[in-house]
Amino acid sequence: MPEITRDEVAHLADLARIDLSDAELDHLAPQLSVILESVASISEVASADVPPTSHALPLTNVFREDVVVPGLTAEQALSGAPASEQQRFSVPRILGDEQ
Amino acid sequence: MDWTRRSAAELVEALAAGEVTSVELTTAFLDRIAEVDGQVRAFLHVDAEGALATARASDERRAAGELLSDLDGVPIAVKDVLTTAGLPTTCGSKILEGWIPPYDATVVRKLKEAGLPILGKTNMDEFAMGSSTEHSAYGPTHNPWDLERIPGGSGGGSAAAVASFQAPLAIGTDTGGSIRQPGAVTGTVGVKPTYGGVSRYGLVALANSLDQAGPVTRTVLDSALLHELIGGHDPLDSTSIPTEMPSFVEAARVGAGKDLTGVKVGVITELRGEGWQPGVMARFDEAVELMVSAGAEVVEVSCPNFVHAMAAYYLILPAEASSNLAKFDAMRFGLRVLPEGVDAPSAEEVMRATRDAGFGDEVKRRIILGTYALSSGYYDAYYGQAQKVRTLIARDFEAAFAEVDVLVSPTAPTTAFKLGEKLDDPLAMYLNDLATIPANLAGTPGISVPSGLADEDGLPAGLQVLAPALADDRLYRVGAAVEALLEEKWGGAILDRAPELKGASA
């Protein structure tokens, strides 16, 4: 039976860049175990010779004429940003003082 | 005259005959929203000013004999997952609270170019994850048939708006049944078009390979009118199909003649039996009998891999969703939350705090599940296998459609359940979509038509009709026939039997 531990959920949340509280981890871990158990049968359904389908349509590259069309202005593109400065997204710093 | 009770097709006729103006219609629906939406909570945002301005322009065009479309002047509501320039788009999430997109989704652009007043944006499960509209960050929508019950999900707002006469038409999106399942439990008509038949540009993606926008209406003909308007190739969407489709409106008008002679209908063996509500099954069986009486040949068809569809779906969807929702990083748009107790937080710390505060439980659950399914060591066992099951389901459809013209099943296994009843049991919640999911995995179209009221609770049930990809016209022919046959039996539309909301306590 597949089981996902509290520590594994914390690790996955870390990979997904979500801070989870202890209460959230306690709540989510057992629920995810139940869900994973219910979908585990999938690993036995299809034989090796069945090709995977990633998409309902057979996707191919689509090309358009290379013409200049009006796009968003800088003001429009930045209109939903939490903070902007000098026509750029303003983001928190990445490097600390010691770096 | 209560215009809000009329179908969109009837409103088109009334506008053409000069019996009513678009401003009068739009005002009637805005008044209805003001009257009952406090109880139903179908709308997240109402744009009275914008809708009336569009209505005024429509009336001026009509006076000048320059209509933009058949539906010019008929109001509509739009699910809050489609971007609307100048109007808030939240996807039911706190992480996008207050965000006003700088551009229109192609579907929205087409509505505007066709002259339809947009009444507002409808409530939904956060990022379309859910089957009950209880996972909206702005509170649940209530089913107009029983305000203590769910309106289905994730497009419960659109379905409830149409069912409670707050809008004659609405747009929904269907990733695993989010148009059809709410349609079934609210007594409305919902259509998931062929994948790629309606542009997905500007639809905030939950799962790219599954999402599809489509109509939510009170009649099959209204869905056909709306589908023709929003459908067609869009060069802005690389998954949009460039193929011309047959006329859906014509197919619906043919179906309304109640003749199904020559149509071969397959009843899906795997989508009935144990676990299905008896009242839902009884209404389904009655509808199938009526199809036989109208000349259809009905046979039982087995789609053996449909039983694995839910498992495949709940691996593929979270995998795609975990990738799609990575863009909500607190940098470019939406919410930004600074972590507590950190003097100079890094971008990553801000992102973590924002995503924890901005996403609800169901979204976090699916992002983590998707991250797990795509992680090294599990990819082949879960995601890779799920993609293979997708192949098997497509093969089931192919084999079935070699035998029959359309497939039918109940749309959802039960009628609307009570709000809160399944909130702590995600697996039970997911089971609501088991009949609708196969069509999303294979990209085939489907419609849900009201099939009547279940004996146990007097609540609406739905009949689902599925057709091969690009054969959406078959949905409208068969759906309209079933609708006409049932309405003849009932002596009117199912929504005429819905309880009156007026005067109920807010």
Interface residues (C-beta under 8 A of the other chain):
Chain A: I4 E8 V9 L12 A13 L15 A16 R17 I18 D19 L20 S21 E24 H27 L28 Q31 L32 V34 I35 L36 S38 V39 S41 I42 S43 V45 A46 V50 P51 P52 T53 S54 H55 A56 L57 L59 V62 R64 L72 Q76 A77 S79 G80 A81 P82 A83 F89 V91 P92 R93 I94 G96 D97
Chain B: W99 I100 P101 P102 Y103 Y195 G196 S209 P235 S238 T239 I241 N305 H308 M310 A311 A312 Y314 L315 S322 A326 D329 A330 M331 R332 F333 G334 L335 R336 L338 P339 A344 P345 S346 A347 E348 E349 V350 M351 R352 A353 R355 D356 F359 D361 K364 R365 I367 I368 L369 T371 Y372 S375 A381 Y382 G384 Q385 A386 Q387 K388 V389 R390 T391 L392 A394 P426 L427 Y430 L441 A442 G443 A469
